[in-house]
Amino acid sequence: MFVDSHCHLSDSRFLDDRADVLVRAGQAGVGGVVMIASDRADAEAIGSILDDVRQEGETPLLWGSAGIHPHEADGAGDGDLDAIRGLARDHARIVAIGETGLDFFYDNSPRDIQEGLFRDHMELAEELDMPIVVHSRNANPLTGRILEEWEGRVRGVLHCYSGDEELLETALGAGWMISFTGMITFKKYDGQELVRRVPRDRLMVETDAPYLAPVPHRGKRNEPAFVAKVAEGLARIRGEDLQDVAGYTTANAVRFFGLDS
């Protein structure tokens, strides 16, 4: 069984066939999916999906997060963080804060606003004793410093890991998880050594659907069923058996997000 630890099923690209997407995920051996929020409206949409979905046949169990992506930081309004807090505190199947973090590649929001909101999310995760999902791109030094500030206070995951060796060591030293996407299957991917350096008990797999579809689906809309291809890529790079990878990445996701409860 696999757990897709990070996807965006609330995205409009899944509006017409979300049920079919979940059926395909179940057929591919996906037992659980964590839907990740990008802003307040998205978190509320995830809450509605969780309220409305009915477990049918072998479709995966669903959970979600609540948070504001760094791309959306500049548009965050008064009351948005309070709404995130309320949803995370009160909805039984919201299991994480985020995604939050820093993106200094696109710079869709001013960097100081991204940093401030990232810190607000870290404080919220500590307050609610919930795990946090962090996006970091081209912001390795500052991300590392913030992780060190909250070491021992907040447990988190660096999703779609694309950072350098120093940030990886900082995250691992702080007890954080590392998650990889279909990027590891791309022909030009050059982070294989970092993939091999992550201990088994710190690894998760994700799709980040509808983005970053793995080979052989690259260029298409990504979906949770394709997390199996991410796991295959992980097994290939690390020289491990696919069933072992499926077993420990699933166990890690269950433990990190508290899915067994």
C-alpha positions in Angstrom: 0.0 0.0 0.0 1.1 3.6 -0.7 0.2 6.9 0.9 0.2 10.0 -1.3 1.4 12.4 1.4 0.9 15.6 -0.6 -1.5 16.4 -3.4 -4.0 19.0 -4.4 -7.3 17.2 -5.1 -9.2 20.4 -4.5 -7.6 21.8 -7.6 -10.1 22.7 -10.4 -8.4 20.2 -12.7 -10.0 17.5 -10.6 -13.5 19.0 -10.5 -15.1 16.8 -13.1 -13.5 13.5 -12.3 -12.3 13.4 -8.7 -14.3 10.3 -7.9 -12.7 8.4 -10.9 -9.3 9.7 -9.8 -9.8 8.1 -6.4 -10.9 4.8 -7.9 -7.7 4.7 -10.0 -5.7 5.5 -7.0 -7.2 2.6 -5.1 -6.6 0.3 -8.1 -2.9 1.4 -8.0 -2.6 0.4 -4.4 -3.0 3.8 -2.8 -4.6 3.5 0.6 -4.4 7.0 1.8 -4.2 10.6 0.4 -3.4 13.8 2.2 -4.9 16.8 0.4 -2.8 20.0 1.0 -4.2 23.5 1.1 -2.8 26.6 -0.7 -4.9 29.3 1.0 -7.9 29.8 3.2 -10.5 29.2 0.4 -8.6 26.0 -0.6 -8.5 24.8 3.1 -12.2 25.3 3.3 -12.8 23.4 0.1 -10.7 20.5 1.4 -12.9 20.6 4.5 -16.0 20.3 2.3 -14.5 17.4 0.3 -13.7 15.6 3.6 -17.3 16.2 4.8 -18.9 15.1 1.5 -16.7 12.1 0.4 -18.0 8.6 1.1 -15.6 5.6 1.3 -16.6 3.3 -1.6 -14.9 0.0 -2.4 -11.2 0.2 -2.4 -10.8 4.0 -2.8 -8.2 5.6 -0.5 -9.0 7.3 2.8 -8.7 11.0 2.7 -7.2 13.6 5.1 -6.2 17.2 4.6 -4.2 20.2 5.8 -5.0 23.9 6.3 -2.5 26.7 5.5 -1.4 29.4 3.1 1.3 28.8 0.4 4.1 31.3 0.1 2.8 32.2 -3.4 -0.4 33.4 -1.8 1.2 35.1 1.2 0.8 38.6 -0.2 -3.0 38.1 -0.7 -3.7 36.7 2.8 -6.3 38.8 4.5 -7.3 39.7 8.0 -8.8 36.7 9.7 -7.3 34.2 7.3 -4.9 32.7 9.8 -7.7 32.6 12.5 -9.8 30.7 10.0 -7.0 28.3 9.3 -6.6 27.8 13.1 -10.3 27.1 13.5 -10.4 24.6 10.7 -7.2 22.8 11.8 -8.4 22.7 15.4 -12.0 21.6 14.8 -12.0 19.3 11.8 -11.1 15.7 12.7 -9.6 14.9 9.4 -7.4 18.0 9.0 -4.1 16.6 10.2 -1.5 19.2 9.4 -0.7 22.9 9.0 0.4 24.1 5.6 1.6 24.2 3.1 3.6 27.2 4.1 7.3 28.2 3.6 9.4 30.2 1.3 9.7 30.5 -2.5 12.5 32.8 -3.6 12.4 31.3 -7.2 9.1 32.8 -8.3 8.9 35.5 -5.7 5.1 35.7 -6.2 5.0 37.4 -2.8 7.5 39.8 -1.1 10.1 37.8 0.8 9.5 39.5 4.1 5.8 38.7 3.9 6.5 35.1 3.1 8.9 34.9 6.0 6.4 36.4 8.4 3.6 34.1 7.4 5.9 31.1 7.6 6.8 32.0 11.2 3.1 32.5 11.9 2.4 29.0 10.7 5.2 27.6 12.8 3.7 29.2 15.8 0.3 27.8 15.0 1.7 24.3 14.5 3.4 24.6 17.9 0.2 25.9 19.5 -2.0 23.1 18.1 0.7 20.4 18.4 0.3 19.5 14.7 2.8 18.6 12.0 3.6 21.3 9.4 4.1 20.9 5.7 6.8 23.2 4.3 7.6 24.3 0.7 11.1 25.7 0.2 12.6 26.7 -3.1 15.8 28.7 -3.6 15.5 29.7 0.1 17.8 27.1 1.7 19.7 29.3 4.3 16.6 31.1 5.7 14.5 27.9 5.7 17.3 26.2 7.6 17.5 29.0 10.2 13.8 28.9 10.9 13.8 25.1 11.3 16.6 25.4 13.8 14.7 28.1 15.7 11.8 25.7 16.2 13.9 22.5 16.7 12.2 20.3 19.3 9.1 22.4 19.2 7.5 21.7 15.8 7.7 18.5 13.7 7.6 19.0 10.0 8.2 17.8 6.5 10.1 19.5 3.7 7.9 18.4 0.8 9.1 18.0 -2.9 12.6 18.2 -1.6 14.9 20.2 -3.9 17.2 21.8 -1.4 20.9 21.4 -1.0 23.0 19.1 1.3 23.2 21.7 4.1 19.4 22.1 4.4 19.0 18.4 4.3 21.4 17.9 7.2 19.7 20.7 9.1 16.2 19.2 8.6 17.4 15.7 9.6 19.1 17.1 12.6 15.9 18.9 13.7 14.0 15.6 13.3 12.1 16.5 10.2 10.8 14.3 7.4 11.8 14.6 3.8 9.3 13.9 0.9 10.1 13.3 -2.7 7.9 13.7 -5.8 8.1 12.5 -9.4 11.0 14.8 -10.0 13.3 12.0 -8.9 12.2 10.0 -12.0 13.2 12.8 -14.5 16.1 12.2 -16.7 18.0 15.3 -15.6 17.4 14.8 -11.9 20.8 15.1 -10.1 19.8 14.7 -6.5 20.2 10.9 -6.2 22.9 11.1 -3.6 20.6 13.2 -1.3 17.8 10.7 -1.8 20.2 7.9 -0.7 21.2 9.9 2.4 17.8 10.2 4.0 17.2 7.5 6.7 14.3 5.1 6.0 12.3 6.4 9.0 12.4 10.0 7.6 11.1 9.4 4.0 7.7 9.9 2.5 6.5 9.9 -1.1 4.0 12.3 -2.8 2.7 13.3 -6.1 2.1 17.0 -5.6 -0.8 16.4 -8.1 -1.8 17.9 -10.4 1.8 19.0 -10.8 5.1 17.1 -11.5 3.8 13.9 -13.0 6.5 11.2 -12.9 7.9 9.3 -15.8 6.2 7.8 -17.9 3.4 10.2 -17.3 5.5 13.4 -17.4 3.6 16.3 -19.1 0.2 14.9 -18.2 -2.0 15.9 -15.3 -0.6 14.2 -12.2 -2.8 12.2 -9.9 -2.5 10.1 -6.7 -2.3 6.8 -8.6 1.1 7.8 -9.9 2.6 7.9 -6.4 3.5 4.2 -7.1 5.9 5.5 -9.9 7.5 7.8 -7.4 8.0 4.9 -5.0 9.5 2.9 -7.9 12.0 5.7 -8.6 12.9 5.9 -4.9 13.5 2.1 -4.8 15.6 2.3 -7.9 17.8 5.1 -6.7 18.3 3.6 -3.2 18.7 0.0 -4.4 15.8 -1.2 -2.3 12.9 -3.5 -2.9 9.7 -1.7 -3.9 7.6 -3.5 -1.3 10.0 -2.3 1.4 9.8 1.2 0.1 6.0 1.0 0.1 6.0 -0.4 3.6 8.3 2.2 5.3 7.0 5.3 3.5 3.4 4.3 4.4 4.4 3.7 8.0 6.2 7.1 8.1 3.2 8.9 6.7 0.8 7.2 9.2 3.1 8.1 12.1 3.9 11.7 11.0 0.3 12.7 10.3 -1.3 10.5 12.9 -3.4 8.7 10.3 -3.9 5.7 12.5 -6.1 7.7 14.8 
